[in-house]
Amino acid sequence: MGARAFPWREAMAFGFGRLRLSSRDFWALTPREFAAAVEAVAGPARAPLDRTGLAALMARFPD
């Protein structure tokens, strides 16, 4: 399995759009600083839904 490319488009869209950073400020951030800023706005990253979680969700909302 190959390495995935960094999602620059999404990172720039979030940095410029949601965080309203200038280009200078965006490119001056370290990856750790950017991750902290994203988490402050979007909340902590969640693990993907696994089979057990999906089954529980389907039982809760059977339609």
C-alpha positions as CSV (number, residue, x, y, z in Angstrom):
1,M,0.0,0.0,0.0
2,G,1.5,3.3,-1.1
3,A,1.8,6.5,1.0
4,R,-1.0,9.0,0.5
5,A,-0.1,12.5,-0.6
6,F,-0.7,15.2,1.9
7,P,-4.1,16.9,1.3
8,W,-2.8,20.4,0.5
9,R,-6.0,21.6,-1.1
10,E,-8.1,20.7,2.0
11,A,-5.5,22.1,4.3
12,M,-5.3,25.4,2.5
13,A,-9.0,25.7,2.2
14,F,-9.4,25.2,5.9
15,G,-6.5,27.5,6.8
16,F,-7.6,30.3,4.5
17,G,-11.4,29.8,4.7
18,R,-12.2,28.6,8.2
19,L,-9.2,29.9,10.1
20,R,-9.0,33.1,8.0
21,L,-5.2,32.9,8.0
22,S,-3.1,35.1,5.6
23,S,-0.9,33.2,3.2
24,R,2.1,34.3,5.2
25,D,0.7,33.1,8.5
26,F,-0.5,29.8,7.0
27,W,2.9,28.9,5.5
28,A,4.7,30.0,8.7
29,L,2.8,27.4,10.8
30,T,4.4,24.1,11.7
31,P,2.4,21.0,11.1
32,R,1.8,20.6,14.8
33,E,0.5,24.2,15.1
34,F,-1.8,23.7,12.1
35,A,-3.2,20.5,13.6
36,A,-3.8,22.2,16.9
37,A,-5.6,25.1,15.2
38,V,-7.8,22.6,13.2
39,E,-8.6,20.7,16.4
40,A,-9.6,23.9,18.2
41,V,-12.1,24.7,15.5
42,A,-13.3,21.2,14.3
43,G,-12.8,19.2,17.5
44,P,-10.6,16.2,18.0
45,A,-10.3,13.6,15.2
46,R,-12.5,10.6,15.6
47,A,-11.7,7.0,14.7
48,P,-13.6,5.8,11.6
49,L,-16.8,3.8,12.3
50,D,-16.1,0.1,12.7
51,R,-18.4,-2.8,12.1
52,T,-19.7,-2.9,15.7
53,G,-20.4,0.9,15.7
54,L,-22.2,0.5,12.4
55,A,-24.4,-2.3,13.7
56,A,-25.2,-0.2,16.8
57,L,-26.1,2.7,14.6
58,M,-28.3,0.6,12.4
59,A,-30.1,-0.9,15.4
60,R,-30.7,2.6,16.8
61,F,-32.0,4.0,13.5
62,P,-33.5,1.0,11.6
63,D,-35.1,3.0,8.8
